[in-house]
Amino acid sequence: MSVTAQLKSLSLDNINPHVKEAKYAVRGELAVRSEKYRAQLNKGEKGNLPFDTVISANIGNPQQLDQKPITFFRQVASLLENPLLLEKPEVLKEHLGYKDDVIARAQKLIKDVKSVGAYSQSHGAPAIRQSVADFIERRDGYPSDPEHIYMSGGASSGVNTLLHIICSKPETGILIPIPQYPLYTATLAVLNARCVPYYLEEGKGWGTDLNAIKESLEKAKQEGTDVRAIAVINPGNPTGSTLSPEDITAVLKFAAEEKLVVIADEVYQTNVFAGSFVSFKKGLRDLQKAEPGKYDNVELASLHSISKGMVGECGHRGGYFELVGFDSEVAAEIYKFISIQLCPPVIGQCIVEMMCNPPREGDPSYELYHKEYYGIFEGLKKRAFALYDAFEEMEGVECQPPTGSMYLFPTIHVSPKAVEAAKSEGRTPDEFYVSRLLDATGVCMVPGSGFGQKEGTLHFRTTFLAPGTDWVGRITKFHKEFMDEFR
Ligand SMILES: Cc1ncc(COP(=O)(O)O)c(C=O)c1O
């Protein structure tokens, strides 16, 4: 027993072992090291560091990387936080540039929630859920019921809720795409349930491969796993890809055949660079329309968030999930489960409402909103392709073209000498590469092993959120030097 264990009630030897097992690389060792470098630079103690700034390309945190908040959202939020300002509309309008629709929206939301300092209903304020349902209906062309909408503190808490409900025993398994955003594997580890991995097809733009999914399911069943659900991330993190409508339909049909709940993580639904986004909800309703009765029992939970897209308000912790086809008694247990946490942040709920119901053409704030929104969209798209082009030029790097989300996930081939050097540091080769990159350039990325990758392949993930292209040059230079050093 360690000395600490003798002095304290809690030690690593007696806390929940499942928490210890969970891994979450996007905020792991390299992220911690990068923060140390940042603090060092902020104190003016550059020392031997060969760079002047740290670029946190490890996490999709838009405003940390200088994405500006959308004015409409923040103007309304400021009035929600300090309603006294509403007593001075002339000051707001004449001196601060607030438009009439900002004031009207704040008044409406205050009426809906009373105060952002008050708890709301556990699944969110009714008027906000209605607004979300209206948005879904406009997006998909099919009705949505506000009673089936559950507001959440970001999509993370929604996923946490769903997995808590589904994972009833250690043998419960959930099909998880690999590579995946590690929220899924980490939460399954905490819940002492099983991740049933299915590999995405890198060569086909990281699409789903139904045969691979079937094989994974069969293998899991043989091992005694009770597979209850399939998770899909579309657009993908870390893959930077968007699923085709055919892939979506195939997954839904498979889920119907195998009686699997579908968890559709759609937090990147507006970060789409090729074609247009198709929701799983629309895919399901289309199937139900085409073959009435056949897909009525499919259970679908789809998630969205204010953290990504052009909103980027991840610090406000807002999101929702919509349930379709769930048994009402199960839904009641979900309601009870979220009630234990009382309610998601009410300011976050209000920002979800604004995301779902932004200024429309003809509204006083529309012009600025539109300019800011598309400015961010175009900037992200431009940087995605600049980074992609840079990867295309790099020796031993292959990257799928960016079609969605905020990431690129290239394959990297390193020499046996680099593999040996990694081994001698007790690291996997991808960790070694990314660790060297951080020390040489200040750019923090995440090794592919943090998301899962096919055996024998190596990747790294980077966001393309950081402004400018200087840091892309830093990566290119480092890569060349790395390849030369270990040739
Ligand atoms: C695929 C995916 N799902 C969920 C989340 C969590 O987002 P939120 O901030 O809404 O909890 C993220 C965050 O990066 C993500 O990439």
The ligand as an SDF file (V2000), in Angstrom:
LIG
                    3D

 16 16  0  0  0  0  0  0  0  0999 V2000
  -18.8710   13.2430  -31.9480 C   0  0  0  0  0  0  0  0  0  0  0  0
  -19.0180   14.0750  -30.7280 C   0  0  0  0  0  0  0  0  0  0  0  0
  -20.0620   13.8770  -29.9320 N   0  0  0  0  0  0  0  0  0  0  0  0
  -20.2430   14.5860  -28.8180 C   0  0  0  0  0  0  0  0  0  0  0  0
  -19.3400   15.5660  -28.4490 C   0  0  0  0  0  0  0  0  0  0  0  0
  -19.5690   16.3100  -27.1900 C   0  0  0  0  0  0  0  0  0  0  0  0
  -20.0310   17.5780  -27.4360 O   0  0  0  0  0  0  0  0  0  0  0  0
  -20.7320   18.4720  -26.3430 P   0  0  0  0  0  0  0  0  0  0  0  0
  -19.8380   19.6410  -26.1320 O   0  0  0  0  0  0  0  0  0  0  0  0
  -22.0330   18.8190  -26.9580 O   0  0  0  0  0  0  0  0  0  0  0  0
  -20.8990   17.6760  -25.1120 O   0  0  0  0  0  0  0  0  0  0  0  0
  -18.2290   15.8110  -29.2410 C   0  0  0  0  0  0  0  0  0  0  0  0
  -17.2200   16.8000  -28.8430 C   0  0  0  0  0  0  0  0  0  0  0  0
  -16.1780   16.9750  -29.4270 O   0  0  0  0  0  0  0  0  0  0  0  0
  -18.0680   15.0460  -30.4110 C   0  0  0  0  0  0  0  0  0  0  0  0
  -17.0220   15.2350  -31.2130 O   0  0  0  0  0  0  0  0  0  0  0  0
  1  2  1  0
  2  3  1  0
  2 15  2  0
  3  4  2  0
  4  5  1  0
  5  6  1  0
  5 12  2  0
  6  7  1  0
  7  8  1  0
  8  9  2  0
  8 10  1  0
  8 11  1  0
 12 13  1  0
 12 15  1  0
 13 14  2  0
 15 16  1  0
M  END
$$$$
